[in-house]
Structure formats: C-alpha cells, structure tokens
C-alpha cells in the first residue's frame, strides 16, 4: 500500500483471487512476521515454514485461501473454511452453512481512514454472496481488541469463550440479517446528534432510532436475560417494532441508538414527564424529563464503561435549557442501575408501584450532576 495516496476508500478497487504460492508466500511471510500480526501466531517463521503451512491449508478439505488486493496492491489475506470440516466443530454444535474465516490485513505504511473496516466489509459481503453460507463464525483471540471492535461493528455476537489448543478465543456468529442491520446502523452514524470523546475508551455518540435499520439489533438486545428489567423478553420483532413505533410517533418521547467507536452500544429513551403516565405518580414540575437506558450485551467487563454512557446522555439532556430535572424510575431490584444513577448525582426519594414494576423515583438537577464531576475531568463534545 506504500504507493496509495488516497484519504478514503474506493471499494470498487478491491479484488480477490486464489492464493498463488510462488508469488504470494514471500509477501505473506513478511506480514506474519511483523509485531502487529502476533495473533496470527506465525512470528519467527521462515519462508519455507510459511509455504509449508499454506500448502497444508490449501490441501485441506472445505478450506479456501484467497489473496486480496486494493488498487492492484496486496492488501489482505483471507482464509475461509466450512466449520463442519474443521476441528472448531468440536467446540460447539456446528450447523450446515456455518463458514469460519481468518483475515490478515497488510501492514499499514500510509494509513487510510476506515481502510480495515472496508476490507472487512468486502470480505463479509464476498462470503455472504454464497447462498450455501447461513452464518459466519469467528474465534478471535480474547486479547485481540482491534478485531473485537470490527466484529461487533459488523454485527457479530459473541456467545462464549472457548479454549483452543493455541489460544483462548471468543466464539461469535453473524447472519445476513445481523450484518445488514449493523451495517445500516453504522452507515447512519453521520450526522450524529451528539458525540463525546472519553480518554482511553474512545468516541461515544448517538442518533435518533431508525426502525428499519435498527430493529434487529434492538430485538436481540431486549430479549436477552441481562435485559430483564427492560420488560420486553420473549417478544417478536413485530412487537418490538410496534412498541418503538409508538415511542417515535409520540409527541412527548424520543428513542436513540448509541455507539462506542462506531459500534452499536446502547439504546436510550427520553420523555417529557408531564405528558407521560409517570406524571400520575408524583407532583410533576415543569422541566422534568425522564430517561431509560439499555446497554448492548456485554462481551467483557470494561471498568466505567456504562457510567461513561450515562455521562454522555446526561450531558446531552442538560444542554437543553428546558430540562430542569432529569428523572429515573428504575426497578427496585436493579441494583446496578441504582449504583450508576447515584454516581451521576441522582437523589432517590421514594418507592412507586407502577403497573409493571415496583420502582424508585429519583431526580437529578444540573447542580447535582455538576457536583459529581471532578474538576480535572476533560470532556470534548459537539451537537
């Protein structure tokens, strides 16, 4: 890629062909011996070692190795394999049509914005163009943070950690529907309604919920066990769509899809309390606005992650002069939410018996929120 001077990617310039040993092995040998390729597990190998490995792979039943090019330059290596023909099938109940893959992108000498994501999109669309493929399967090293971000952005869902002979790995799956939903959601990130940069975590942002593109993600999230307090388990896509159609069309409520580093990360709703059923349960004041928050299924624990999502929402809401107090009414059993809301300044007042839950009623003013922020906290944001 050293001759490429583009600042954005033209996806029509990607091409694929079958691996050609004599021509490609010296290039691959250089890539796999770089530090960035350590998760490929082929460092300190000779050219002959690499050739022997790929000779064996290309002779394996159900496996295909392809060399990828961008504008005529070697850009990535792709290995595809039918899981039913692979040892990975020993680690879960493999289904017909499960296609696994590995990808190695060329070392970036002159970085191009979003290049790796475009490579990833190209290879996923290439694999999903095969009708026999029903699901894509990945098993990345648990330490490979960069590939986890790409996988999540593409719609992969991690199910569990498996111990393979050479690594501990996440086992993840992605269907056409998941990929299309994630891609549509990601393509709609710009324009963002609000964004915020957090040191060591990255970029948090959100935009209004778009049912046509987001409904598959939301349906998956609300039906998980961890989302039990959202009270939408065992619902169909049509039921979820009906619920959010009502919210979006309401004059007093809004729904938003949030992202962390361009990966769908949270769902949140705001509502004007005076026009909401909650107004029947307490003495509503002008400027009371409520919020509900659901974070995407966690693959791993990141200290302070959900708190930073809540900070992002609070900062956006309190930028609006019409908002005098933010209110929440979390289920009394939802201990994690109580801890989070109190960290950003919410004061719990009393219990409420709502139609579907017993809840605490809590309020947070600008002054209460500001008091929770360290003086040294540096935040950048735009709207």
VOMAR-985014 format. One record per residue (C-alpha): residue in one letter; residue number from 0; x, y, z. Coordinates in Angstrom, 2 decimals. Layout:
<vodos>
+------+-----+---------+---------+---------+
! type ! seq !       x !       y !       z !
+------+-----+---------+---------+---------+
!    A ! NUM !       X !       Y !       Z !
...
+------+-----+---------+---------+---------+
</vodos>
This chain:
<vodos>
+------+-----+---------+---------+---------+
! type ! seq !       x !       y !       z !
+------+-----+---------+---------+---------+
!    X !   0 !    0.00 !    0.00 !    0.00 !
!    X !   1 !    3.02 !    2.29 !    0.04 !
!    X !   2 !    2.08 !    3.92 !   -3.30 !
!    X !   3 !   -1.51 !    4.63 !   -2.29 !
!    X !   4 !   -2.16 !    8.31 !   -1.64 !
!    X !   5 !   -5.94 !    8.12 !   -1.11 !
!    X !   6 !   -7.57 !    9.51 !    2.03 !
!    X !   7 !  -10.76 !    7.50 !    1.54 !
!    X !   8 !  -11.50 !    4.05 !    0.22 !
!    X !   9 !  -12.98 !    3.25 !   -3.18 !
!    X !  10 !  -14.41 !   -0.23 !   -2.61 !
!    X !  11 !  -14.59 !   -0.89 !   -6.37 !
!    X !  12 !  -10.78 !   -1.18 !   -6.31 !
!    X !  13 !  -10.79 !   -4.37 !   -4.19 !
!    X !  14 !  -10.14 !   -7.69 !   -5.95 !
!    X !  15 !   -9.72 !  -11.29 !   -4.79 !
!    X !  16 !   -8.04 !  -14.32 !   -6.27 !
!    X !  17 !   -6.86 !  -17.75 !   -5.15 !
!    X !  18 !   -3.53 !  -17.91 !   -3.34 !
!    X !  19 !   -0.55 !  -18.34 !   -5.67 !
!    X !  20 !    2.30 !  -19.90 !   -3.73 !
!    X !  21 !    5.37 !  -18.69 !   -5.58 !
!    X !  22 !    4.09 !  -15.15 !   -5.97 !
!    X !  23 !    2.31 !  -14.64 !   -2.64 !
!    X !  24 !    4.28 !  -16.54 !    0.01 !
!    X !  25 !    7.16 !  -14.02 !    0.24 !
!    X !  26 !    4.60 !  -11.25 !    0.84 !
!    X !  27 !    2.71 !  -13.26 !    3.45 !
!    X !  28 !    5.97 !  -14.26 !    5.13 !
!    X !  29 !    6.77 !  -10.58 !    5.61 !
!    X !  30 !    3.29 !   -9.82 !    7.04 !
!    X !  31 !    3.06 !  -12.70 !    9.52 !
!    X !  32 !    6.49 !  -11.94 !   10.98 !
!    X !  33 !    5.53 !   -8.37 !   11.91 !
!    X !  34 !    4.64 !   -7.49 !   15.51 !
!    X !  35 !    1.14 !   -6.31 !   14.56 !
!    X !  36 !    0.40 !   -9.87 !   13.29 !
!    X !  37 !    1.27 !  -11.62 !   16.57 !
!    X !  38 !   -2.24 !  -13.09 !   16.90 !
!    X !  39 !   -1.67 !  -14.88 !   13.59 !
!    X !  40 !    0.84 !  -16.99 !   15.57 !
!    X !  41 !    3.43 !  -17.29 !   12.82 !
!    X !  42 !    6.18 !  -14.96 !   14.02 !
!    X !  43 !    9.83 !  -16.06 !   13.70 !
!    X !  44 !    8.98 !  -18.38 !   10.80 !
!    X !  45 !   10.99 !  -18.83 !    7.61 !
!    X !  46 !    9.64 !  -18.51 !    4.08 !
!    X !  47 !    9.70 !  -22.31 !    3.82 !
!    X !  48 !    7.78 !  -22.62 !    7.09 !
!    X !  49 !    5.05 !  -20.32 !    5.78 !
!    X !  50 !    4.92 !  -22.14 !    2.45 !
!    X !  51 !    4.52 !  -25.47 !    4.22 !
!    X !  52 !    1.68 !  -24.12 !    6.37 !
!    X !  53 !   -0.24 !  -22.78 !    3.39 !
!    X !  54 !    0.40 !  -25.84 !    1.29 !
!    X !  55 !   -1.27 !  -27.86 !    4.05 !
!    X !  56 !   -4.16 !  -25.38 !    4.42 !
!    X !  57 !   -4.92 !  -25.25 !    0.69 !
!    X !  58 !   -4.97 !  -29.05 !    0.58 !
!    X !  59 !   -7.46 !  -29.26 !    3.47 !
!    X !  60 !  -10.99 !  -30.23 !    2.56 !
!    X !  61 !  -13.51 !  -27.42 !    2.84 !
!    X !  62 !  -10.88 !  -24.65 !    3.05 !
!    X !  63 !  -10.12 !  -21.80 !    0.65 !
!    X !  64 !   -7.27 !  -19.28 !    0.81 !
!    X !  65 !   -7.53 !  -16.00 !   -1.08 !
!    X !  66 !   -5.23 !  -13.05 !   -1.64 !
!    X !  67 !   -6.90 !   -9.64 !   -1.60 !
!    X !  68 !   -5.74 !   -6.55 !   -3.49 !
!    X !  69 !   -6.54 !   -2.85 !   -3.37 !
!    X !  70 !   -5.77 !   -0.82 !   -6.49 !
!    X !  71 !   -3.56 !   -3.69 !   -7.61 !
!    X !  72 !   -1.50 !   -3.82 !   -4.40 !
!    X !  73 !   -1.54 !   -6.79 !   -1.97 !
!    X !  74 !   -3.87 !   -5.70 !    0.84 !
!    X !  75 !   -5.09 !   -8.72 !    2.83 !
!    X !  76 !   -5.13 !  -12.49 !    3.20 !
!    X !  77 !   -8.40 !  -14.40 !    3.68 !
!    X !  78 !   -8.86 !  -17.98 !    4.84 !
!    X !  79 !  -12.39 !  -19.48 !    4.69 !
!    X !  80 !  -13.41 !  -22.89 !    5.99 !
!    X !  81 !  -16.59 !  -24.90 !    6.42 !
!    X !  82 !  -16.81 !  -25.48 !   10.15 !
!    X !  83 !  -18.29 !  -28.96 !    9.75 !
!    X !  84 !  -14.98 !  -29.95 !    8.12 !
!    X !  85 !  -12.83 !  -28.22 !   10.76 !
!    X !  86 !  -11.74 !  -29.04 !   14.35 !
!    X !  87 !  -13.71 !  -25.98 !   15.51 !
!    X !  88 !  -16.84 !  -28.10 !   15.16 !
!    X !  89 !  -15.71 !  -29.97 !   18.30 !
!    X !  90 !  -16.32 !  -26.83 !   20.39 !
!    X !  91 !  -19.98 !  -26.14 !   19.61 !
!    X !  92 !  -22.97 !  -27.59 !   17.74 !
!    X !  93 !  -21.98 !  -26.59 !   14.23 !
!    X !  94 !  -24.77 !  -26.14 !   11.71 !
!    X !  95 !  -24.73 !  -26.76 !    7.96 !
!    X !  96 !  -23.82 !  -23.48 !    6.34 !
!    X !  97 !  -21.50 !  -22.29 !    9.13 !
!    X !  98 !  -18.49 !  -20.69 !    7.45 !
!    X !  99 !  -15.47 !  -19.70 !    9.51 !
!    X ! 100 !  -12.79 !  -17.31 !    8.39 !
!    X ! 101 !   -9.49 !  -15.63 !    9.31 !
!    X ! 102 !   -8.29 !  -12.33 !    7.91 !
!    X ! 103 !   -4.90 !  -10.63 !    7.97 !
!    X ! 104 !   -4.61 !   -7.09 !    6.63 !
!    X ! 105 !   -1.34 !   -5.85 !    5.15 !
!    X ! 106 !    0.83 !   -3.65 !    7.39 !
!    X ! 107 !   -0.28 !   -0.03 !    7.18 !
!    X ! 108 !    2.56 !    2.08 !    5.81 !
!    X ! 109 !    0.33 !    5.02 !    4.86 !
!    X ! 110 !   -2.91 !    4.70 !    6.87 !
!    X ! 111 !   -6.17 !    5.31 !    5.03 !
!    X ! 112 !   -9.17 !    6.21 !    7.17 !
!    X ! 113 !  -11.54 !    3.25 !    7.62 !
!    X ! 114 !   -9.43 !    1.02 !    5.36 !
!    X ! 115 !   -9.54 !   -2.07 !    7.59 !
!    X ! 116 !  -13.29 !   -1.71 !    8.06 !
!    X ! 117 !  -13.74 !   -1.54 !    4.28 !
!    X ! 118 !  -11.59 !   -4.66 !    3.84 !
!    X ! 119 !  -13.72 !   -6.38 !    6.47 !
!    X ! 120 !  -16.95 !   -5.35 !    4.73 !
!    X ! 121 !  -15.69 !   -6.54 !    1.36 !
!    X ! 122 !  -14.75 !   -9.99 !    2.61 !
!    X ! 123 !  -18.01 !  -10.42 !    4.58 !
!    X ! 124 !  -20.09 !   -9.48 !    1.56 !
!    X ! 125 !  -18.00 !  -11.81 !   -0.58 !
!    X ! 126 !  -18.64 !  -14.73 !    1.79 !
!    X ! 127 !  -22.33 !  -13.95 !    2.23 !
!    X ! 128 !  -22.78 !  -13.86 !   -1.55 !
!    X ! 129 !  -22.53 !  -17.67 !   -1.43 !
!    X ! 130 !  -26.10 !  -19.00 !   -0.89 !
!    X ! 131 !  -24.80 !  -22.06 !    0.98 !
!    X ! 132 !  -23.48 !  -19.80 !    3.76 !
!    X ! 133 !  -26.03 !  -19.37 !    6.56 !
!    X ! 134 !  -23.80 !  -17.99 !    9.32 !
!    X ! 135 !  -20.29 !  -16.61 !    9.58 !
!    X ! 136 !  -18.24 !  -17.86 !   12.51 !
!    X ! 137 !  -15.22 !  -16.26 !   14.20 !
!    X ! 138 !  -12.92 !  -17.39 !   17.01 !
!    X ! 139 !  -10.57 !  -14.46 !   17.68 !
!    X ! 140 !   -8.00 !  -14.45 !   20.46 !
!    X ! 141 !   -9.58 !  -12.86 !   23.55 !
!    X ! 142 !   -6.66 !  -10.39 !   23.70 !
!    X ! 143 !   -7.18 !   -9.10 !   20.15 !
!    X ! 144 !   -9.06 !   -5.89 !   20.97 !
!    X ! 145 !   -8.97 !   -4.48 !   17.43 !
!    X ! 146 !  -10.68 !   -7.46 !   15.84 !
!    X ! 147 !  -13.37 !   -7.48 !   18.54 !
!    X ! 148 !  -14.27 !   -3.91 !   17.57 !
!    X ! 149 !  -14.51 !   -4.88 !   13.89 !
!    X ! 150 !  -16.56 !   -7.99 !   14.64 !
!    X ! 151 !  -19.05 !   -6.08 !   16.78 !
!    X ! 152 !  -19.33 !   -3.31 !   14.21 !
!    X ! 153 !  -20.20 !   -5.96 !   11.60 !
!    X ! 154 !  -22.94 !   -7.47 !   13.77 !
!    X ! 155 !  -21.16 !  -10.49 !   15.24 !
!    X ! 156 !  -22.45 !  -11.68 !   18.60 !
!    X ! 157 !  -20.02 !  -13.40 !   20.94 !
!    X ! 158 !  -21.54 !  -16.38 !   22.74 !
!    X ! 159 !  -18.77 !  -17.78 !   24.92 !
!    X ! 160 !  -15.04 !  -18.22 !   25.44 !
!    X ! 161 !  -13.52 !  -21.44 !   24.19 !
!    X ! 162 !  -10.07 !  -22.87 !   24.94 !
!    X ! 163 !   -8.44 !  -23.84 !   21.65 !
!    X ! 164 !   -5.04 !  -25.58 !   21.52 !
!    X ! 165 !   -3.14 !  -22.34 !   20.87 !
!    X ! 166 !   -5.39 !  -19.65 !   22.37 !
!    X ! 167 !   -8.42 !  -18.72 !   24.43 !
!    X ! 168 !  -10.93 !  -17.32 !   21.98 !
!    X ! 169 !  -14.37 !  -15.78 !   21.74 !
!    X ! 170 !  -16.85 !  -17.79 !   19.68 !
!    X ! 171 !  -19.02 !  -15.43 !   17.64 !
!    X ! 172 !  -21.67 !  -15.65 !   14.93 !
!    X ! 173 !  -23.18 !  -13.34 !   12.33 !
!    X ! 174 !  -26.12 !  -13.93 !    9.96 !
!    X ! 175 !  -27.01 !  -11.89 !    6.89 !
!    X ! 176 !  -29.72 !  -10.15 !    8.89 !
!    X ! 177 !  -27.31 !   -9.21 !   11.68 !
!    X ! 178 !  -24.72 !   -7.90 !    9.23 !
!    X ! 179 !  -27.23 !   -5.88 !    7.22 !
!    X ! 180 !  -28.71 !   -4.39 !   10.39 !
!    X ! 181 !  -25.30 !   -3.48 !   11.81 !
!    X ! 182 !  -24.07 !   -2.05 !    8.52 !
!    X ! 183 !  -27.21 !    0.05 !    8.10 !
!    X ! 184 !  -26.92 !    1.29 !   11.66 !
!    X ! 185 !  -23.28 !    2.17 !   11.21 !
!    X ! 186 !  -23.83 !    3.95 !    7.91 !
!    X ! 187 !  -26.32 !    6.20 !    9.63 !
!    X ! 188 !  -23.96 !    7.41 !   12.35 !
!    X ! 189 !  -23.30 !   10.65 !   10.46 !
!    X ! 190 !  -24.86 !   13.08 !   11.10 !
!    X ! 191 !  -24.60 !   12.40 !   14.81 !
!    X ! 192 !  -26.97 !   14.12 !   17.17 !
!    X ! 193 !  -24.32 !   14.26 !   19.90 !
!    X ! 194 !  -20.80 !   12.94 !   20.43 !
!    X ! 195 !  -18.23 !   12.86 !   23.20 !
!    X ! 196 !  -14.62 !   11.69 !   23.45 !
!    X ! 197 !  -13.52 !    9.80 !   26.56 !
!    X ! 198 !   -9.85 !    9.22 !   27.28 !
!    X ! 199 !   -8.82 !    5.54 !   26.93 !
!    X ! 200 !  -12.35 !    4.50 !   25.90 !
!    X ! 201 !  -12.89 !    6.41 !   22.70 !
!    X ! 202 !  -15.82 !    8.04 !   21.00 !
!    X ! 203 !  -19.40 !    7.87 !   22.33 !
!    X ! 204 !  -22.22 !    9.15 !   20.13 !
!    X ! 205 !  -25.89 !    8.65 !   19.35 !
!    X ! 206 !  -28.57 !    9.45 !   16.80 !
!    X ! 207 !  -32.36 !    9.05 !   16.63 !
!    X ! 208 !  -33.51 !    5.43 !   16.45 !
!    X ! 209 !  -34.27 !    4.30 !   12.89 !
!    X ! 210 !  -36.64 !    1.34 !   12.99 !
!    X ! 211 !  -35.99 !   -0.03 !    9.51 !
!    X ! 212 !  -32.28 !   -0.43 !   10.18 !
!    X ! 213 !  -32.09 !   -0.81 !   13.95 !
!    X ! 214 !  -34.95 !   -3.14 !   14.84 !
!    X ! 215 !  -32.97 !   -6.40 !   14.52 !
!    X ! 216 !  -30.32 !   -5.16 !   16.95 !
!    X ! 217 !  -32.89 !   -3.86 !   19.44 !
!    X ! 218 !  -34.99 !   -7.04 !   19.28 !
!    X ! 219 !  -31.89 !   -9.09 !   20.05 !
!    X ! 220 !  -30.87 !   -6.90 !   22.99 !
!    X ! 221 !  -34.26 !   -6.69 !   24.73 !
!    X ! 222 !  -34.74 !  -10.46 !   24.58 !
!    X ! 223 !  -31.54 !  -11.25 !   26.48 !
!    X ! 224 !  -31.63 !  -12.32 !   30.14 !
!    X ! 225 !  -29.45 !   -9.40 !   31.21 !
!    X ! 226 !  -32.18 !   -7.03 !   29.90 !
!    X ! 227 !  -34.94 !   -8.47 !   32.09 !
!    X ! 228 !  -35.67 !   -5.10 !   33.71 !
!    X ! 229 !  -36.46 !   -3.70 !   30.26 !
!    X ! 230 !  -39.54 !   -5.97 !   30.40 !
!    X ! 231 !  -39.53 !   -6.98 !   26.74 !
!    X ! 232 !  -38.28 !  -10.55 !   26.89 !
!    X ! 233 !  -40.00 !  -13.17 !   24.73 !
!    X ! 234 !  -41.18 !  -10.53 !   22.27 !
!    X ! 235 !  -41.22 !  -10.83 !   18.49 !
!    X ! 236 !  -39.62 !   -8.38 !   16.08 !
!    X ! 237 !  -43.08 !   -7.09 !   15.22 !
!    X ! 238 !  -43.91 !   -6.49 !   18.88 !
!    X ! 239 !  -40.68 !   -4.58 !   19.43 !
!    X ! 240 !  -41.25 !   -2.60 !   16.26 !
!    X ! 241 !  -44.80 !   -1.72 !   17.40 !
!    X ! 242 !  -43.50 !   -0.51 !   20.77 !
!    X ! 243 !  -40.85 !    1.74 !   19.27 !
!    X ! 244 !  -43.14 !    3.00 !   16.54 !
!    X ! 245 !  -45.41 !    4.24 !   19.33 !
!    X ! 246 !  -42.49 !    5.91 !   21.10 !
!    X ! 247 !  -41.14 !    7.57 !   17.97 !
!    X ! 248 !  -44.59 !    8.83 !   16.96 !
!    X ! 249 !  -45.32 !   10.10 !   20.45 !
!    X ! 250 !  -45.22 !   13.86 !   20.97 !
!    X ! 251 !  -43.55 !   13.58 !   24.36 !
!    X ! 252 !  -40.93 !   10.81 !   23.92 !
!    X ! 253 !  -37.86 !   10.03 !   21.81 !
!    X ! 254 !  -35.63 !    6.99 !   21.28 !
!    X ! 255 !  -31.94 !    6.96 !   20.32 !
!    X ! 256 !  -29.33 !    4.40 !   19.26 !
!    X ! 257 !  -25.90 !    4.98 !   20.77 !
!    X ! 258 !  -22.44 !    3.96 !   19.61 !
!    X ! 259 !  -19.00 !    3.48 !   21.10 !
!    X ! 260 !  -16.24 !    3.81 !   18.50 !
!    X ! 261 !  -18.87 !    3.38 !   15.76 !
!    X ! 262 !  -20.14 !    0.09 !   17.24 !
!    X ! 263 !  -23.82 !   -0.03 !   18.38 !
!    X ! 264 !  -23.53 !    0.15 !   22.16 !
!    X ! 265 !  -26.72 !    1.39 !   23.83 !
!    X ! 266 !  -30.38 !    2.29 !   23.46 !
!    X ! 267 !  -31.94 !    5.14 !   25.38 !
!    X ! 268 !  -35.26 !    6.92 !   25.59 !
!    X ! 269 !  -36.20 !   10.36 !   26.89 !
!    X ! 270 !  -39.68 !   11.60 !   27.76 !
!    X ! 271 !  -41.41 !   14.75 !   28.97 !
!    X ! 272 !  -42.75 !   13.70 !   32.36 !
!    X ! 273 !  -45.81 !   15.99 !   32.37 !
!    X ! 274 !  -47.25 !   14.18 !   29.33 !
!    X ! 275 !  -46.17 !   10.69 !   30.42 !
!    X ! 276 !  -48.05 !    8.22 !   32.63 !
!    X ! 277 !  -45.31 !    8.71 !   35.25 !
!    X ! 278 !  -46.85 !   12.12 !   35.90 !
!    X ! 279 !  -49.75 !   10.45 !   37.70 !
!    X ! 280 !  -47.44 !    9.13 !   40.42 !
!    X ! 281 !  -45.76 !   12.29 !   41.73 !
!    X ! 282 !  -46.06 !   16.08 !   41.74 !
!    X ! 283 !  -44.60 !   16.84 !   38.32 !
!    X ! 284 !  -42.63 !   20.05 !   37.87 !
!    X ! 285 !  -42.16 !   21.98 !   34.65 !
!    X ! 286 !  -38.89 !   20.84 !   33.11 !
!    X ! 287 !  -38.96 !   17.26 !   34.39 !
!    X ! 288 !  -37.60 !   14.91 !   31.70 !
!    X ! 289 !  -37.10 !   11.18 !   32.21 !
!    X ! 290 !  -34.70 !    8.68 !   30.72 !
!    X ! 291 !  -34.43 !    4.93 !   30.23 !
!    X ! 292 !  -31.13 !    3.24 !   29.32 !
!    X ! 293 !  -30.30 !   -0.21 !   27.93 !
!    X ! 294 !  -26.66 !   -1.07 !   27.20 !
!    X ! 295 !  -25.80 !   -3.61 !   24.49 !
!    X ! 296 !  -24.99 !   -7.18 !   25.62 !
!    X ! 297 !  -21.54 !   -7.06 !   27.23 !
!    X ! 298 !  -18.79 !   -9.25 !   25.78 !
!    X ! 299 !  -16.43 !   -8.37 !   28.60 !
!    X ! 300 !  -16.23 !   -6.03 !   31.56 !
!    X ! 301 !  -14.73 !   -2.58 !   30.95 !
!    X ! 302 !  -14.49 !   -0.60 !   34.16 !
!    X ! 303 !  -16.56 !    2.57 !   33.97 !
!    X ! 304 !  -17.99 !    1.85 !   30.50 !
!    X ! 305 !  -21.70 !    2.08 !   31.36 !
!    X ! 306 !  -21.03 !    5.07 !   33.59 !
!    X ! 307 !  -19.49 !    6.92 !   30.64 !
!    X ! 308 !  -22.55 !    6.10 !   28.53 !
!    X ! 309 !  -24.73 !    7.61 !   31.27 !
!    X ! 310 !  -22.49 !   10.69 !   31.42 !
!    X ! 311 !  -22.90 !   11.10 !   27.65 !
!    X ! 312 !  -26.69 !   11.05 !   27.95 !
!    X ! 313 !  -26.79 !   13.36 !   30.96 !
!    X ! 314 !  -24.57 !   15.94 !   29.30 !
!    X ! 315 !  -26.79 !   15.96 !   26.24 !
!    X ! 316 !  -30.01 !   16.28 !   28.22 !
!    X ! 317 !  -28.71 !   19.04 !   30.47 !
!    X ! 318 !  -27.56 !   21.11 !   27.48 !
!    X ! 319 !  -31.26 !   21.76 !   26.86 !
!    X ! 320 !  -32.41 !   24.76 !   28.92 !
!    X ! 321 !  -35.93 !   23.30 !   29.02 !
!    X ! 322 !  -34.63 !   20.42 !   31.17 !
!    X ! 323 !  -34.68 !   21.43 !   34.84 !
!    X ! 324 !  -34.52 !   17.95 !   36.36 !
!    X ! 325 !  -33.77 !   14.52 !   34.92 !
!    X ! 326 !  -35.85 !   11.74 !   36.46 !
!    X ! 327 !  -35.45 !    7.98 !   36.54 !
!    X ! 328 !  -37.76 !    5.27 !   37.86 !
!    X ! 329 !  -35.66 !    2.07 !   37.86 !
!    X ! 330 !  -36.96 !   -1.26 !   39.11 !
!    X ! 331 !  -36.13 !   -1.56 !   42.82 !
!    X ! 332 !  -34.36 !   -4.88 !   42.08 !
!    X ! 333 !  -31.99 !   -3.29 !   39.52 !
!    X ! 334 !  -29.03 !   -2.76 !   41.85 !
!    X ! 335 !  -26.55 !   -1.95 !   39.08 !
!    X ! 336 !  -28.69 !    0.93 !   37.85 !
!    X ! 337 !  -29.07 !    2.33 !   41.36 !
!    X ! 338 !  -25.30 !    2.46 !   41.75 !
!    X ! 339 !  -24.83 !    4.16 !   38.37 !
!    X ! 340 !  -27.55 !    6.76 !   38.76 !
!    X ! 341 !  -26.33 !    7.78 !   42.19 !
!    X ! 342 !  -22.79 !    8.18 !   40.85 !
!    X ! 343 !  -24.02 !   10.91 !   38.47 !
!    X ! 344 !  -25.98 !   12.72 !   41.16 !
!    X ! 345 !  -29.47 !   11.25 !   41.28 !
!    X ! 346 !  -31.21 !   11.53 !   44.66 !
!    X ! 347 !  -33.66 !    8.74 !   45.44 !
!    X ! 348 !  -36.89 !    9.98 !   47.04 !
!    X ! 349 !  -39.45 !    7.18 !   47.39 !
!    X ! 350 !  -40.85 !    3.97 !   46.00 !
!    X ! 351 !  -43.57 !    3.83 !   43.35 !
!    X ! 352 !  -45.91 !    0.99 !   42.48 !
!    X ! 353 !  -46.12 !    1.22 !   38.69 !
!    X ! 354 !  -48.28 !   -1.11 !   36.54 !
!    X ! 355 !  -45.39 !   -3.40 !   35.59 !
!    X ! 356 !  -42.88 !   -2.91 !   38.38 !
!    X ! 357 !  -42.09 !   -1.54 !   41.79 !
!    X ! 358 !  -39.67 !    1.34 !   41.23 !
!    X ! 359 !  -37.64 !    4.02 !   42.94 !
!    X ! 360 !  -38.28 !    7.64 !   41.93 !
!    X ! 361 !  -35.09 !    9.70 !   41.66 !
!    X ! 362 !  -34.15 !   13.18 !   40.46 !
!    X ! 363 !  -31.00 !   14.95 !   39.27 !
!    X ! 364 !  -30.56 !   18.69 !   38.68 !
!    X ! 365 !  -27.69 !   20.41 !   36.88 !
!    X ! 366 !  -26.19 !   21.29 !   40.23 !
!    X ! 367 !  -26.38 !   17.71 !   41.48 !
!    X ! 368 !  -24.81 !   16.39 !   38.29 !
!    X ! 369 !  -22.04 !   19.02 !   38.23 !
!    X ! 370 !  -21.12 !   18.14 !   41.82 !
!    X ! 371 !  -20.18 !   14.59 !   40.71 !
!    X ! 372 !  -17.69 !   15.73 !   38.06 !
!    X ! 373 !  -14.01 !   16.02 !   39.08 !
!    X ! 374 !  -12.56 !   19.44 !   38.38 !
!    X ! 375 !   -9.84 !   17.79 !   36.27 !
!    X ! 376 !  -12.29 !   15.97 !   34.00 !
!    X ! 377 !  -11.71 !   16.95 !   30.39 !
!    X ! 378 !  -14.59 !   16.29 !   28.01 !
!    X ! 379 !  -14.97 !   17.20 !   24.37 !
!    X ! 380 !  -18.38 !   17.22 !   22.75 !
!    X ! 381 !  -20.37 !   18.59 !   19.86 !
!    X ! 382 !  -24.01 !   18.83 !   18.90 !
+------+-----+---------+---------+---------+
</vodos>
